[in-house]
């Protein structure tokens, strides 16, 4: 959608350094941008890319305006501004309201007239589909599920049962919400399945990445707050509560009955043990293992970065001898006393 740089500056509250009549019709990286492209710059380590960009204009902070070889949209948060403009320039396809002939919708379900239900979708009893919702092909909406207005469920999403999704949510292909949690009681005859009777409550503006899963609660509901972001291939266990605007990267595993606060950032491959609490404002670095409560905001890390195998083998050998080292030190301390 072509638009002048002056119009963009006015619409998104930026200061403009350059010709307001320059036309923009796409967004791109600094290295791939062309004469009608808008890029953004926020990382000083990429200053060389900025100096060589072929973009028509770049979004950046005031202190970098003199480094730009082209027009600039000046703002205090270039990345957020870029996200807003990119969304504006790339609107979602308009909905084709209605229910596809191959979809199966239970007579007790309610589907808003403005919603689009695509091919081979199944909607079970007492489900409620809100205004301007999009449900992509192959998705399954179980009984007693509710989907808020303007939410989008992409291909092959499953809402097992008793799932409530707020407004403007996005569930990417293969997401499963509301499947049974891992509830098993040991007995002399083997494992006994514990019925999973709770549901899942998801707030507004939540995004869940492809092939991630959120289990239903055993008794109480599993809860994802407003603005939560979950990457691909993540797992949220039953009865867990994820606070507003918390984000987790790919392959995070959250066990059952975990409570995570608001505005937390959890990096890839982090594992969180069950029945613990993490306060607001916590960042956990990649591959960390959380086994006890975190009560103070801050950055936390564990695990070992990769290194040369010979160095690693020496360190493992030393680690295995730590018990004997400890006993020798203890004996020396006792002799000195």
C-alpha positions as CSV (number, residue, x, y, z in Angstrom):
1,X,0.0,0.0,0.0
2,X,1.9,3.1,-1.2
3,X,2.1,6.0,1.3
4,X,4.2,9.1,1.6
5,X,6.8,9.5,4.2
6,X,5.1,12.6,5.5
7,X,1.9,10.7,6.0
8,X,3.7,8.0,7.9
9,X,5.4,10.5,10.1
10,X,2.1,12.2,11.0
11,X,0.2,8.9,11.5
12,X,2.9,7.3,13.8
13,X,4.1,10.4,15.6
14,X,7.7,10.5,14.2
15,X,9.9,13.5,13.4
16,X,10.8,13.5,9.8
17,X,14.3,14.3,8.5
18,X,13.9,14.3,4.7
19,X,11.5,14.7,1.8
20,X,7.9,14.2,2.9
21,X,6.9,13.2,-0.6
22,X,9.0,10.1,-0.7
23,X,6.8,7.1,-1.4
24,X,7.0,3.9,0.7
25,X,5.3,0.7,-0.2
26,X,7.2,-2.0,1.8
27,X,9.4,-2.7,4.8
28,X,12.7,-4.5,4.6
29,X,16.0,-5.1,6.3
30,X,18.8,-2.6,5.9
31,X,20.7,-4.9,3.6
32,X,17.8,-5.9,1.4
33,X,15.9,-2.6,1.2
34,X,15.2,-0.9,-2.1
35,X,14.2,2.6,-3.3
36,X,10.6,2.3,-1.9
37,X,11.5,0.4,1.2
38,X,11.4,1.5,4.9
39,X,14.0,0.0,7.2
40,X,14.8,0.4,10.9
41,X,18.0,0.8,12.9
42,X,18.4,0.3,16.6
43,X,21.6,-1.7,17.1
44,X,24.9,0.3,17.0
45,X,26.8,-2.9,16.0
46,X,25.0,-2.7,12.6
47,X,26.1,0.8,11.9
48,X,27.9,-0.4,8.8
49,X,24.6,-1.8,7.4
50,X,23.0,1.6,8.0
51,X,25.7,3.5,6.1
52,X,25.3,1.2,3.1
53,X,21.5,0.8,3.0
54,X,19.6,1.3,-0.2
55,X,16.4,2.1,1.7
56,X,14.2,5.2,0.9
57,X,14.0,5.9,4.6
58,X,15.0,4.4,8.0
59,X,13.4,4.5,11.4
60,X,15.9,5.4,14.0
61,X,16.7,7.4,17.2
62,X,17.7,11.0,17.0
63,X,21.3,10.3,17.9
64,X,21.7,8.3,14.7
65,X,20.1,10.6,12.3
66,X,23.4,12.0,11.1
67,X,24.6,8.5,10.3
68,X,21.7,7.8,7.9
69,X,22.4,8.1,4.1
70,X,18.7,8.6,3.5
71,X,15.6,10.1,4.9
72,X,14.8,9.3,8.6
73,X,11.7,8.8,10.7
74,X,13.0,9.7,14.2
75,X,11.4,8.1,17.3
76,X,12.5,7.0,20.8
77,X,11.7,3.3,20.1
78,X,12.6,2.4,16.4
79,X,11.7,-1.3,16.7
80,X,8.2,-0.8,18.1
81,X,7.6,1.9,15.6
82,X,8.7,-0.4,12.8
83,X,6.4,-3.1,14.0
84,X,3.4,-0.7,13.9
85,X,4.2,0.6,10.5
86,X,4.9,-2.9,9.1
87,X,1.5,-4.0,10.4
88,X,-0.1,-1.0,8.7
89,X,1.6,-1.6,5.4
90,X,0.8,-5.3,5.4
91,X,-2.9,-5.7,6.5
92,X,-4.3,-9.2,6.9
93,X,-6.5,-10.5,4.1
94,X,-10.2,-9.5,4.4
95,X,-12.4,-12.2,5.9
96,X,-14.8,-14.1,3.7
97,X,-17.6,-14.3,6.2
98,X,-19.5,-17.5,6.3
99,X,-19.2,-21.3,7.0
100,X,-17.6,-23.5,4.4
101,X,-19.8,-26.3,3.0
102,X,-17.5,-29.0,4.3
103,X,-17.4,-27.6,7.9
104,X,-19.4,-29.5,10.6
105,X,-21.0,-27.2,13.1
106,X,-23.1,-28.5,16.0
107,X,-26.7,-27.2,16.2
108,X,-26.1,-25.7,19.7
109,X,-22.9,-23.8,18.6
110,X,-23.0,-20.1,18.0
111,X,-21.0,-18.6,15.1
112,X,-21.1,-14.8,14.5
113,X,-22.2,-13.8,11.0
114,X,-19.0,-11.9,10.5
115,X,-16.7,-15.0,11.3
116,X,-15.1,-17.1,8.6
117,X,-15.1,-20.9,9.2
118,X,-12.9,-22.6,6.6
119,X,-13.0,-26.1,5.0
120,X,-13.1,-29.2,7.2
121,X,-13.5,-27.4,10.5
122,X,-15.4,-29.1,13.2
123,X,-17.2,-27.0,15.9
124,X,-18.8,-29.0,18.8
125,X,-21.7,-28.4,21.1
126,X,-22.1,-25.1,22.9
127,X,-19.1,-23.5,21.3
128,X,-19.2,-19.7,20.7
129,X,-17.3,-18.1,17.9
130,X,-17.1,-14.3,18.2
131,X,-17.3,-11.5,15.6
132,X,-14.7,-11.4,12.8
133,X,-13.0,-14.6,14.0
134,X,-11.1,-16.7,11.4
135,X,-10.8,-20.5,11.8
136,X,-8.5,-22.0,9.2
137,X,-8.9,-25.4,7.5
138,X,-8.8,-28.6,9.6
139,X,-9.2,-27.0,13.0
140,X,-11.3,-28.6,15.8
141,X,-13.2,-26.5,18.3
142,X,-14.4,-28.7,21.1
143,X,-17.5,-28.4,23.3
144,X,-17.9,-25.3,25.5
145,X,-15.1,-23.4,23.8
146,X,-15.3,-19.7,23.3
147,X,-13.3,-17.6,20.9
148,X,-13.2,-13.8,21.3
149,X,-13.6,-11.2,18.5
150,X,-10.9,-10.8,15.8
151,X,-9.0,-13.9,16.9
152,X,-7.3,-16.1,14.3
153,X,-6.9,-19.8,14.5
154,X,-4.6,-21.0,11.7
155,X,-4.5,-24.5,10.1
156,X,-5.1,-27.6,12.2
157,X,-5.5,-25.9,15.6
158,X,-7.2,-28.0,18.3
159,X,-9.2,-26.6,21.2
160,X,-10.0,-29.8,23.1
161,X,-12.8,-28.6,25.3
162,X,-13.7,-25.8,27.8
163,X,-11.2,-23.4,26.3
164,X,-11.8,-19.7,26.5
165,X,-9.8,-17.4,24.2
166,X,-9.9,-13.6,24.4
167,X,-10.0,-11.0,21.6
168,X,-7.3,-10.5,18.9
169,X,-5.4,-13.8,19.7
170,X,-3.4,-15.7,17.1
171,X,-2.9,-19.5,17.4
172,X,-0.5,-20.8,14.7
173,X,-0.7,-24.1,12.9
174,X,-0.8,-27.2,15.0
175,X,-1.4,-25.6,18.4
176,X,-3.3,-27.8,20.9
177,X,-5.1,-26.1,23.8
178,X,-7.0,-28.0,26.5
179,X,-5.7,-31.5,26.0
180,X,-5.4,-33.6,29.2
181,X,-2.6,-32.7,31.6
182,X,-0.1,-35.3,32.8
183,X,-2.0,-36.6,35.8
184,X,-1.2,-40.1,36.8
185,X,-1.3,-41.7,40.3
186,X,0.9,-44.8,41.0
187,X,-0.7,-47.9,42.4
188,X,0.2,-51.6,42.9
189,X,-1.4,-52.3,39.5
190,X,0.4,-49.5,37.7
191,X,-0.5,-46.0,36.8
192,X,-4.1,-44.7,37.4
193,X,-5.2,-41.8,35.2
194,X,-6.3,-38.8,37.2
195,X,-9.3,-37.1,35.4
196,X,-8.4,-33.7,34.1
197,X,-11.6,-31.6,34.8
198,X,-10.4,-28.0,34.4
199,X,-10.3,-25.8,31.4
200,X,-8.0,-23.2,29.9
201,X,-8.5,-19.4,30.0
202,X,-6.5,-17.3,27.6
203,X,-6.6,-13.5,27.8
204,X,-6.7,-10.9,25.0
205,X,-3.9,-10.3,22.5
206,X,-2.2,-13.6,23.1
207,X,0.0,-15.3,20.4
208,X,0.9,-19.0,20.5
209,X,3.4,-20.5,18.1
210,X,3.2,-23.5,15.9
211,X,2.9,-27.0,17.5
212,X,2.9,-25.6,21.1
213,X,0.6,-27.1,23.7
214,X,-1.3,-25.7,26.7
215,X,-2.9,-28.4,28.9
216,X,-6.2,-28.1,30.7
217,X,-6.2,-27.9,34.4
218,X,-6.7,-30.9,36.6
219,X,-9.4,-29.1,38.7
220,X,-8.8,-25.4,38.3
221,X,-8.1,-23.8,34.9
222,X,-4.7,-23.3,33.3
223,X,-4.4,-19.5,32.7
224,X,-2.5,-17.3,30.2
225,X,-2.8,-13.6,30.9
226,X,-3.3,-10.7,28.4
227,X,-0.5,-10.2,25.9
228,X,1.3,-13.4,26.5
229,X,3.7,-14.6,23.7
230,X,4.6,-18.2,23.3
231,X,7.0,-19.4,20.6
232,X,6.9,-22.6,18.6
233,X,7.3,-26.0,20.3
234,X,6.6,-24.9,23.8
235,X,4.7,-26.8,26.5
236,X,2.6,-25.3,29.4
237,X,1.5,-27.9,31.9
238,X,-1.8,-28.2,33.7
239,X,-2.9,-25.6,36.3
240,X,0.0,-23.3,35.4
241,X,-0.6,-19.5,35.4
242,X,1.3,-17.3,33.0
243,X,1.2,-13.6,33.9
244,X,0.3,-10.7,31.5
245,X,2.9,-9.9,28.8
246,X,5.3,-12.7,29.7
247,X,7.1,-14.2,26.6
248,X,8.8,-17.5,26.2
249,X,11.0,-18.7,23.3
250,X,11.0,-22.0,21.5
251,X,11.2,-25.3,23.4
252,X,10.4,-24.0,26.8
253,X,8.8,-26.6,29.1
254,X,6.6,-25.5,32.0
255,X,5.6,-28.2,34.3
256,X,2.3,-28.4,36.1
257,X,1.1,-25.9,38.7
258,X,3.7,-23.3,38.0
259,X,2.9,-19.6,38.5
260,X,4.9,-17.2,36.4
261,X,4.6,-13.4,36.9
262,X,4.0,-10.5,34.6
263,X,6.6,-9.2,32.1
264,X,8.9,-12.2,32.3
265,X,11.2,-13.2,29.4
266,X,12.1,-16.9,29.2
267,X,14.6,-17.9,26.6
268,X,14.8,-21.1,24.5
269,X,15.0,-24.6,26.0
270,X,14.4,-23.4,29.6
271,X,12.8,-26.0,31.9
272,X,10.7,-25.0,34.8
273,X,9.9,-27.6,37.5
274,X,6.4,-28.0,38.8
275,X,4.8,-26.3,41.8
276,X,7.1,-23.3,41.9
277,X,6.5,-19.5,41.6
278,X,8.4,-16.9,39.6
279,X,7.8,-13.3,40.4
280,X,7.2,-10.4,38.0
281,X,10.1,-9.0,35.8
282,X,12.3,-12.1,35.6
283,X,14.5,-13.0,32.7
284,X,15.8,-16.6,32.4
285,X,18.6,-17.2,29.9
286,X,18.6,-20.1,27.4
287,X,18.8,-23.7,28.6
288,X,18.3,-22.6,32.2
289,X,16.7,-25.1,34.7
290,X,14.4,-23.6,37.3
291,X,13.9,-25.9,40.3
292,X,12.9,-23.4,43.1
293,X,11.0,-20.2,43.5
294,X,12.4,-17.0,42.1
295,X,11.3,-14.1,44.4
296,X,13.4,-11.3,43.1
297,X,13.3,-9.6,39.7
298,X,16.5,-9.9,37.6
299,X,18.4,-12.1,35.1
300,X,19.0,-15.7,35.9
301,X,21.1,-18.4,34.1
302,X,22.5,-21.9,34.3
303,X,23.8,-24.6,32.0
304,X,27.2,-24.8,30.2
305,X,28.0,-23.3,26.9
306,X,29.6,-25.5,24.3
307,X,33.4,-25.7,24.1
308,X,36.3,-27.8,22.8
309,X,35.6,-31.4,23.7
310,X,39.1,-31.9,25.2
311,X,38.6,-29.0,27.5
312,X,35.1,-30.2,28.4
313,X,36.4,-33.8,29.2
314,X,39.1,-32.4,31.5
315,X,36.5,-30.4,33.4
316,X,34.1,-33.3,33.7
317,X,37.0,-35.4,35.1
318,X,37.8,-32.8,37.7
319,X,34.1,-32.5,38.6
320,X,34.0,-36.3,39.2
321,X,36.9,-36.0,41.6
322,X,35.3,-33.2,43.6
323,X,34.2,-35.5,46.4
324,X,37.7,-36.8,47.0
325,X,39.0,-33.2,46.9
326,X,36.4,-32.2,49.5
327,X,37.4,-35.0,51.8
328,X,41.1,-34.2,51.5
329,X,40.4,-30.5,52.3
330,X,38.2,-31.4,55.2
331,X,40.9,-33.6,56.6
332,X,43.5,-30.9,56.2
333,X,41.2,-28.4,58.0
334,X,40.7,-30.9,60.9
335,X,44.5,-31.4,61.2
336,X,45.1,-27.7,61.3
337,X,42.6,-27.2,64.1
